Amino acid sequence: MVRLLLVLAPWLGLAALAFPLKGEAFRTLVADSYKEVPGAPSFLPWLERAYAQAFGESLDRALKRQRAQGDPLETARWAFALVKRLLPRFSLEEGYEFAYAALEGKRQCLLQGVLVQGLLQEAGFPAGVYMVWKNPEGRESNLGHAVAVLRLKGRDYLVDPSEPEPFARHQGLFLVTKEGYRFAEPLFGPDGGIRAYRVGGGLLAPDQVAPLPYAFVRSQFYYYRGEQAKGGLWARRKTPEGLARSEAMFRQALALDPKNPLARYALGLLLVREGRPEGKGYLREAYALYQAYGHVPQGPREALGLK
């Protein structure tokens, strides 16, 4: 898996390839969250206690059993059930913070996707995260959802605790090819596994694409902090403090991954709405990124007065 990703995207670097549950990269995502919400129970010890109480065995023992059984699809079902059981409250407003997972059992799509891929990787199976731009019914969004992906030879499986069953069939995904970020449309086999991706005018096999890099995933957490800021960009009642927080979080998202089109679009939109002239430049740059990646959502088009 590491060799494949390095071939596809050598600019990622080894540290960006994987973030298993107990690895340093995963701990960094948690630490980012706890800077924003201090005082919550430590995430991994909380997860271990909650798992033991809910399932009657230690999380370490469960992971060892999943690893020994060697059935990746069964492990994906197990991780799906774990998230549903331990994090029963879906919250767009706070569920992206690991701190609120431990405090109140909250989850949101990015957090649950990262947690599922972390469990899968900890159990020894290759996994990652995609963003979703077209749901199972074909409704489009501006990268409005995140999902874990289990990578098997010749097949990818989307694992999504937002759905009633583990293996979702989202119709549009944002992922990595050898050309970089791309909007893709998966082609599913009868068992729910993805057998190919339509990217631009051609088809790519699963081993010709890769999950989103760690830099993008970390960047996306900061995007959500800006999106959900109280009094921020999309709040009904905006405040100077809220707008300042949205701006700071969007800028941090771009510092972590300058190629994140959603963060660049949101920052441009905020600056334009505040009457700041540099906003149009960010919007044009975001539009160019979306265009290069193969799809421009409605919001960025409308922000520039385009159909």
JOPEWO-V577494 format. One record per backbone hydrogen bond with DSSP energy under -1.0 kcal/mol. NH is the residue of the N-H (numbers start at 1). CO is the residue of the C=O. If there is no record, write none. Layout:
BEGIN
NH/CO ; NH/CO
END
This chain:
BEGIN
5/1 ; 6/2 ; 7/3 ; 8/4 ; 9/5 ; 12/9 ; 16/13 ; 17/14 ; 21/118 ; 23/20 ; 27/23 ; 28/24 ; 29/25 ; 30/26 ; 31/27 ; 32/28 ; 33/29 ; 34/30 ; 35/31 ; 37/33 ; 46/42 ; 47/43 ; 48/44 ; 49/45 ; 50/46 ; 51/47 ; 52/48 ; 53/49 ; 54/50 ; 55/51 ; 56/52 ; 62/58 ; 63/59 ; 64/60 ; 65/61 ; 66/62 ; 67/63 ; 68/64 ; 69/65 ; 70/66 ; 75/71 ; 76/72 ; 77/73 ; 78/74 ; 79/75 ; 80/76 ; 81/77 ; 82/78 ; 83/79 ; 84/80 ; 85/81 ; 86/82 ; 87/83 ; 89/105 ; 91/107 ; 95/91 ; 97/94 ; 101/97 ; 102/98 ; 103/99 ; 104/100 ; 105/101 ; 106/100 ; 107/89 ; 112/108 ; 113/109 ; 114/110 ; 115/111 ; 116/112 ; 117/113 ; 118/114 ; 119/115 ; 120/116 ; 121/117 ; 122/118 ; 123/119 ; 124/121 ; 125/120 ; 128/149 ; 130/147 ; 131/174 ; 132/145 ; 133/172 ; 134/172 ; 135/139 ; 138/135 ; 141/133 ; 143/141 ; 145/132 ; 147/130 ; 148/159 ; 149/128 ; 150/157 ; 151/126 ; 152/155 ; 155/152 ; 156/194 ; 157/150 ; 159/148 ; 160/166 ; 163/160 ; 168/158 ; 168/166 ; 172/134 ; 173/184 ; 174/131 ; 175/182 ; 176/210 ; 177/180 ; 180/177 ; 182/175 ; 183/293 ; 184/173 ; 185/198 ; 187/196 ; 189/193 ; 192/189 ; 194/156 ; 195/187 ; 196/187 ; 197/204 ; 198/185 ; 199/202 ; 202/199 ; 204/197 ; 208/205 ; 209/206 ; 210/176 ; 212/129 ; 214/16 ; 217/213 ; 218/214 ; 219/215 ; 220/216 ; 221/217 ; 222/218 ; 223/219 ; 224/220 ; 225/221 ; 226/222 ; 227/223 ; 228/224 ; 232/229 ; 235/232 ; 239/231 ; 243/239 ; 244/240 ; 245/241 ; 246/242 ; 247/243 ; 248/244 ; 249/245 ; 250/246 ; 251/247 ; 252/248 ; 253/249 ; 254/250 ; 255/251 ; 256/252 ; 257/253 ; 260/257 ; 264/260 ; 265/261 ; 266/262 ; 267/263 ; 268/264 ; 269/265 ; 270/266 ; 271/267 ; 272/268 ; 273/269 ; 274/270 ; 275/272 ; 276/271 ; 279/276 ; 282/278 ; 283/279 ; 284/280 ; 285/281 ; 286/282 ; 287/283 ; 288/284 ; 289/285 ; 290/286 ; 291/287 ; 292/288 ; 293/289 ; 295/290 ; 301/297 ; 302/298 ; 303/299 ; 305/302 ; 306/301
END
